[in-house]
Amino acid sequence: MKKLNTIMNTIMGAFVGIFIGHGFYVIWNFKTHPELYAMQSAPWYTSILVYGVFTFAVLMICIIIKLIIRYKSPK
């Protein structure tokens, strides 16, 4: 069970790191090339929101799996 817990923690950390890195990259890219984002019909931060929703979903799934494991494992 400890190995599965470590895997869940790694997955959660990786997705949060990817979300933060992507957010910084999009903000930096928007600051350096705002004319590229002016041509789009969607706001410049749309991809950050999509990554945020996906990251939130993955985190919730991992937390639910961890809670199930915690309650099902023998004390």
N, CA, C and O of each residue as an XYZ file, in Angstrom:
300
protein
N       0.814     -1.190      0.000
C       0.000      0.000      0.000
C       0.864      1.263      0.000
O       0.481      2.302     -0.538
N       2.039      1.141      0.619
C       2.918      2.302      0.658
C       3.416      2.660     -0.738
O       3.590      3.834     -1.062
N       3.644      1.637     -1.561
C       4.109      1.872     -2.930
C       3.027      2.574     -3.747
O       3.329      3.491     -4.511
N       1.769      2.153     -3.594
C       0.661      2.788     -4.301
C       0.476      4.235     -3.837
O       0.183      5.117     -4.644
N       0.649      4.472     -2.542
C       0.552      5.826     -2.019
C       1.649      6.719     -2.609
O       1.402      7.880     -2.936
N       2.847      6.176     -2.741
C       3.947      6.932     -3.338
C       3.672      7.249     -4.803
O       3.974      8.345     -5.276
N       3.098      6.288     -5.515
C       2.755      6.511     -6.919
C       1.687      7.600     -7.042
O       1.781      8.465     -7.913
N       0.679      7.561     -6.177
C      -0.371      8.593     -6.206
C       0.204      9.974     -5.894
O      -0.152     10.959     -6.540
N       1.091     10.041     -4.909
C       1.717     11.324     -4.581
C       2.558     11.847     -5.737
O       2.586     13.051     -5.992
N       3.240     10.953     -6.434
C       4.051     11.351     -7.583
C       3.176     11.860     -8.719
O       3.499     12.869     -9.345
N       2.083     11.176     -8.987
C       1.162     11.608    -10.040
C       0.586     12.978     -9.700
O       0.528     13.860    -10.557
N       0.164     13.156     -8.461
C      -0.411     14.433     -8.057
C       0.617     15.558     -8.169
O       0.300     16.639     -8.665
N       1.822     15.315     -7.719
C       2.871     16.326     -7.806
C       3.234     16.663     -9.235
O       3.487     17.823     -9.561
N       3.262     15.650    -10.091
C       3.598     15.876    -11.497
C       2.540     16.735    -12.188
O       2.874     17.654    -12.935
N       1.279     16.437    -11.940
C       0.224     17.217    -12.586
C       0.188     18.653    -12.081
O      -0.059     19.572    -12.862
N       0.426     18.860    -10.804
C       0.489     20.233    -10.281
C       1.686     20.965    -10.882
O       1.575     22.137    -11.243
N       2.813     20.297    -10.993
C       3.995     20.914    -11.591
C       3.792     21.265    -13.054
O       4.211     22.331    -13.505
N       3.151     20.374    -13.794
C       2.857     20.642    -15.199
C       1.917     21.834    -15.319
O       2.103     22.685    -16.189
N       0.913     21.902    -14.459
C      -0.023     23.021    -14.488
C       0.685     24.346    -14.197
O       0.454     25.335    -14.893
N       1.529     24.373    -13.193
C       2.255     25.607    -12.854
C       3.207     25.994    -13.980
O       3.274     27.162    -14.364
N       3.937     25.029    -14.505
C       4.861     25.316    -15.601
C       4.157     25.826    -16.845
O       4.614     26.775    -17.481
N       3.048     25.196    -17.188
C       2.283     25.640    -18.353
C       1.731     27.045    -18.134
O       1.737     27.871    -19.047
N       1.259     27.308    -16.929
C       0.739     28.646    -16.625
C       1.806     29.719    -16.773
O       1.560     30.763    -17.379
N       2.988     29.468    -16.224
C       4.082     30.432    -16.362
C       4.462     30.632    -17.828
O       4.721     31.755    -18.260
N       4.494     29.532    -18.594
C       4.865     29.644    -19.999
C       3.845     30.472    -20.776
O       4.229     31.324    -21.576
N       2.557     30.236    -20.553
C       1.528     30.978    -21.287
C       1.574     32.458    -20.911
O       1.442     33.322    -21.778
N       1.760     32.752    -19.636
C       1.851     34.151    -19.215
C       3.069     34.817    -19.852
O       2.969     35.935    -20.358
N       4.215     34.140    -19.830
C       5.421     34.696    -20.444
C       5.230     34.894    -21.948
O       5.616     35.928    -22.494
N       4.638     33.907    -22.613
C       4.416     33.990    -24.049
C       3.446     35.118    -24.383
O       3.624     35.799    -25.393
N       2.432     35.329    -23.561
C       1.488     36.412    -23.790
C       2.157     37.770    -23.616
O       1.876     38.709    -24.361
N       3.039     37.869    -22.634
C       3.735     39.142    -22.409
C       4.715     39.461    -23.538
O       4.898     40.629    -23.881
N       5.347     38.437    -24.122
C       6.337     38.681    -25.167
C       5.728     38.753    -26.567
O       6.269     39.441    -27.432
N       4.610     38.057    -26.807
C       3.984     38.040    -28.128
C       2.477     38.289    -28.025
O       1.700     37.396    -28.361
N       2.042     39.452    -27.580
C       0.597     39.676    -27.431
C      -0.147     39.721    -28.762
O      -1.354     39.485    -28.799
N       0.555     40.021    -29.853
C      -0.118     40.088    -31.154
C      -0.596     38.711    -31.624
O      -1.573     38.621    -32.366
N       0.074     37.649    -31.206
C      -0.378     36.306    -31.572
C      -1.713     35.969    -30.910
O      -2.555     35.289    -31.496
N      -1.890     36.448    -29.697
C      -3.123     36.154    -28.968
C      -4.255     37.088    -29.367
O      -5.421     36.782    -29.116
N      -3.931     38.226    -29.987
C      -4.971     39.150    -30.436
C      -5.763     38.572    -31.602
O      -6.916     38.947    -31.811
N      -5.158     37.664    -32.363
C      -5.830     37.057    -33.514
C      -6.828     35.978    -33.098
O      -7.712     35.631    -33.880
N      -6.706     35.446    -31.898
C      -7.571     34.354    -31.461
C      -8.912     34.885    -30.987
O      -9.011     36.008    -30.493
N      -9.932     34.072    -31.143
C     -11.251     34.479    -30.666
C     -11.402     34.214    -29.168
O     -12.197     34.876    -28.501
N     -10.642     33.247    -28.633
C     -10.704     32.923    -27.210
C      -9.703     33.797    -26.450
O      -8.705     34.235    -27.021
N      -9.965     34.051    -25.165
C      -8.997     34.811    -24.366
C      -7.667     34.059    -24.257
O      -7.605     32.844    -24.445
N      -6.622     34.800    -23.952
C      -5.279     34.214    -23.910
C      -5.129     33.191    -22.802
O      -4.269     32.316    -22.901
N      -5.913     33.266    -21.776
C      -5.764     32.381    -20.620
C      -6.639     31.127    -20.710
O      -6.751     30.393    -19.728
N      -7.247     30.870    -21.839
C      -8.137     29.718    -21.981
C      -7.405     28.404    -21.759
O      -7.941     27.501    -21.115
N      -6.190     28.281    -22.279
C      -5.468     27.017    -22.097
C      -5.095     26.800    -20.635
O      -5.018     25.658    -20.181
N      -4.863     27.880    -19.895
C      -4.584     27.737    -18.462
C      -5.821     27.194    -17.744
O      -5.713     26.340    -16.864
N      -6.989     27.695    -18.128
C      -8.226     27.208    -17.505
C      -8.468     25.732    -17.829
O      -8.879     24.962    -16.960
N      -8.215     25.344    -19.063
C      -8.410     23.941    -19.455
C      -7.454     23.041    -18.672
O      -7.864     22.003    -18.152
N      -6.177     23.436    -18.587
C      -5.215     22.669    -17.809
C      -5.629     22.625    -16.335
O      -5.448     21.603    -15.673
N      -6.175     23.712    -15.826
C      -6.613     23.759    -14.430
C      -7.746     22.789    -14.152
O      -7.739     22.095    -13.136
N      -8.711     22.740    -15.041
C      -9.838     21.815    -14.860
C      -9.356     20.366    -14.933
O      -9.765     19.530    -14.127
N      -8.495     20.076    -15.892
C      -7.973     18.717    -16.028
C      -7.134     18.329    -14.811
O      -7.244     17.209    -14.313
N      -6.299     19.249    -14.331
C      -5.479     18.978    -13.149
C      -6.358     18.752    -11.924
O      -6.096     17.854    -11.123
N      -7.389     19.560    -11.781
C      -8.313     19.400    -10.662
C      -8.993     18.032    -10.710
O      -9.152     17.380     -9.678
N      -9.390     17.602    -11.896
C     -10.047     16.296    -12.029
C      -9.091     15.163    -11.650
O      -9.479     14.233    -10.942
N      -7.853     15.238    -12.116
C      -6.878     14.201    -11.786
C      -6.600     14.192    -10.289
O      -6.503     13.124     -9.685
N      -6.470     15.368     -9.684
C      -6.224     15.439     -8.238
C      -7.390     14.843     -7.446
O      -7.175     14.127     -6.468
N      -8.609     15.135     -7.862
C      -9.761     14.591     -7.149
C      -9.814     13.068     -7.273
O     -10.135     12.382     -6.302
N      -9.507     12.540     -8.439
C      -9.489     11.086     -8.626
C      -8.420     10.455     -7.732
O      -8.676      9.442     -7.080
N      -7.236     11.043     -7.699
C      -6.155     10.501     -6.866
C      -6.502     10.581     -5.380
O      -6.224      9.645     -4.630
N      -7.100     11.680     -4.954
C      -7.480     11.824     -3.543
C      -8.541     10.802     -3.170
O      -8.481     10.225     -2.084
N      -9.509     10.567     -4.044
C     -10.547      9.569     -3.771
C      -9.934      8.173     -3.683
O     -10.295      7.393     -2.802
N      -9.013      7.855     -4.584
C      -8.348      6.552     -4.531
C      -7.561      6.411     -3.227
O      -7.590      5.354     -2.596
N      -6.854      7.479     -2.819
C      -6.095      7.426     -1.572
C      -7.009      7.248     -0.363
O      -6.673      6.509      0.562
N      -8.160      7.916     -0.360
C      -9.099      7.759      0.755
C      -9.679      6.346      0.806
O      -9.828      5.775      1.886
N     -10.003      5.787     -0.347
C     -10.514      4.417     -0.393
C      -9.465      3.441      0.140
O      -9.787      2.542      0.916
N      -8.233      3.619     -0.272
C      -7.163      2.756      0.197
C      -6.976      2.896      1.703
O      -6.774      1.903      2.402
N      -7.043      4.118      2.200
C      -6.854      4.352      3.639
C      -7.937      3.655      4.460
O      -7.644      3.069      5.503
N      -9.195      3.714      3.993
C     -10.283      3.112      4.754
C     -10.382      1.605      4.571
O     -10.881      0.913      5.458
N      -9.920      1.083      3.446
C      -9.986     -0.340      3.200
C      -8.788     -1.114      3.766
O      -8.872     -2.321      3.989
N      -7.693     -0.420      3.992
C      -6.493     -1.118      4.485
C      -6.659     -1.480      5.955
O      -7.289     -0.746      6.716
N      -6.096     -2.605      6.345
C      -6.183     -3.000      7.758
C      -5.361     -2.056      8.638
O      -4.312     -1.555      8.233
N      -5.848     -1.836      9.808
C      -5.185     -0.902     10.744
C      -3.974     -1.505     11.375
O      -3.309     -0.854     12.181
